[in-house]
Amino acid sequence: MAGWQACLPVMLLAAGLALGATPVRAGIDDQPSFVAPADEPVPKGTRVDVIAERLTYDGKSKVAVATGTVRLTYGPYVLTASKVVYDMDTGTFNANGSIVLKEPNGNVLEADSAELRDTFREGFANHVRALLTNNVTITAQYARRYENGITIYEHASYTACKECASEDGTPLWQIAAREAKHDSKSKTIYYRDATLKFGKLPVAWTPYFAYPDPTVTRRTGFLIPSYKSGDFGFGVATPYFWAMRPNMDLTCSPLWTTERGPLADLEFRHRLASGTYSVQGYGIHEANVSRDNGDASPWRGAAKTEGDFRINDHWTWGWDATAVSDNDFLSDYGFDTRTMLASYVQATGLSGRNYTKAQIIGWQSLVDGENQGDMPVATPFVVGDYVLDRPVMGGELSFGFNAYALERKDAIDESWQGVDLGTQQTHVMAYADWKRQMISPAGLLVTPFAQIRSDAFYAEDVPGAESDQNSEFYLSPTAGLDVRMPFVASHGALQSVLTPVAQMIGTPSEPSLGDTANEDAITLNFDTTNLFLSDRFTGYDRWEGGLRANTGFIYTLMGEGGGFLRASFGESFHIAGENSFLAGSGLNGTASDLVAGLALQVNPNVTVAYQARMEEDLSRINVQEGMLGLNFGQFSGSFNYADIAAAANYGRPDDEQQVWADGRYSFSSAWSVFGGLRYDLKNNERMDERIGVTFDCDCMKADLVYSMSHTDEFGPNGDGTEYRIDLSVELRTIGVIAGGFQLP
């Protein structure tokens, strides 16, 4: 294809590293994989079936000649040709013209002429083209097959390119070798005097190269190297994969760094009958490092383990845990960029509409300066929901529960997001929900609903509480009515549905919870998505009380071509009782903020979405978020805007105003450029930018990305900016080489 030569500078380094090792496939199989080799014996007595336009036989010479469209079938072998001559004395088939041989393993061999003996087990062919089962093509001037399952290809080439080729048929990339040997018993293709070419340009050479054939799913050996850079200098990882058993393997991926020495990286994986687990460990004794803290150990490392197992048809259990020597190890070496680690053991039950999940969770902050004593441990955290499969009083009855026990070393004062958190809290909540939908002959939809909820709290050391230990129990019934009236109308090619909604909900006022902590209902985002919920808190430690009414409408306009408009608008009114919400929520007054939402798809190419929360008198917009999505074939992208007012009581201490966008433009079916940016309008500063180029065709994908991250935590020069170049090259069936460089 035209223009592919321009990608060569991007690929040269990756190609050289790729040929530096014998690539293997890695992965754990459910069971050993096996595909019948090409030399699988055919039972004795099997006849060769012949179909031909003309068949002659000379009894003296014992030679049979089939001409026209000839098809020979011998067990799983199928040979087609224009002419086949069979010598009964020597057992030799000579075929000419458009030869195609289909083998038992699915491979297809094409040739100009061929000689086959011993019922296809041995042979010789000219101008061969082998189509392997993984859509790889091997071409050769000559090929000779031996009885022991070995096929020798002379002056051969190997490529996975089908469509990605130049005008004269030269593939984008190929491995050209003086000799290629396919051993069907060891399931390996060996190359001698091999050269990696992009088009007709050689870019790397090796005297020896071996690769598993398509029947192999995993094998012991070196994987393709990767590379990265950072404060440790330049590093190259050379992974070695050990297929210990069909269900067990070990990968050793040492990272050889120029500034801090070698870093060990071991990952063990094991599949059992009921599930899988893995254990990974990192470790390094850093050299040539001067530390601000002279007591810091040069020994650094981390350990990770994951597991997922099935108990029966409805229950599973597993874990995910990470331990680190210090806050910065994982990010320093590019293994993990998370700033908070959550380690847990969990069990999950799922049966139809019924769900239960139990976890033990521990959190660890990786942010310097944060007190680990503030991080809680949940022993346990349990949530469940059960729906009866038969009606109760004509409606649906469901039950749910949530329970947790949190412990932390230090109590947290109200200076932290305005919330008091103690050293220990246990909360058990259970509820029963009932609802019934009734439709009148005119189409009025009436849904009465009710809930009874119970809460039990036990808390210790909550700042501001009357005593060091407090226990509370609450019982809260809720009753409500949801009334909707859809109005359907046709407007030529358009159809619309306008649905006014009115709700009345009553719950006893939420009690004062000053002696207990709010652990899980801190954040709140009031918008059209939760306008018509009976409880708009995001967790179970708080619940909405009092008598309130929710009103609004939902409107949908649909077109024949897939275009649509969806709009929603509404408001909530607190009529009586204590209001459970605080300033910044949009729900703390007698009348709430107005909320509106819009989703518009003009056609499949243009999508618009908008959400807003504003003062009732329209004097101020407190929250607004907008998105424009475009997809015009060659170009696709999106533009986003968010303007969110501060709400310290709900975890947002400052106003936020940001824009971010991304886009991709395709020059052709293979070439495209892409980019993205995020900008903080409130503080008038860039947050991150990236730009890159992608080459993607049927046999190869390459990405080159230049990025800039602007935060106070990054920047080797102390300017708060990290500059990076990341490269990823994938040659299909060969492997992926990827890595990145942090620029000075």
Disulfide bonds with the S-S distance in Angstrom:
Cys161-Cys699 2.12
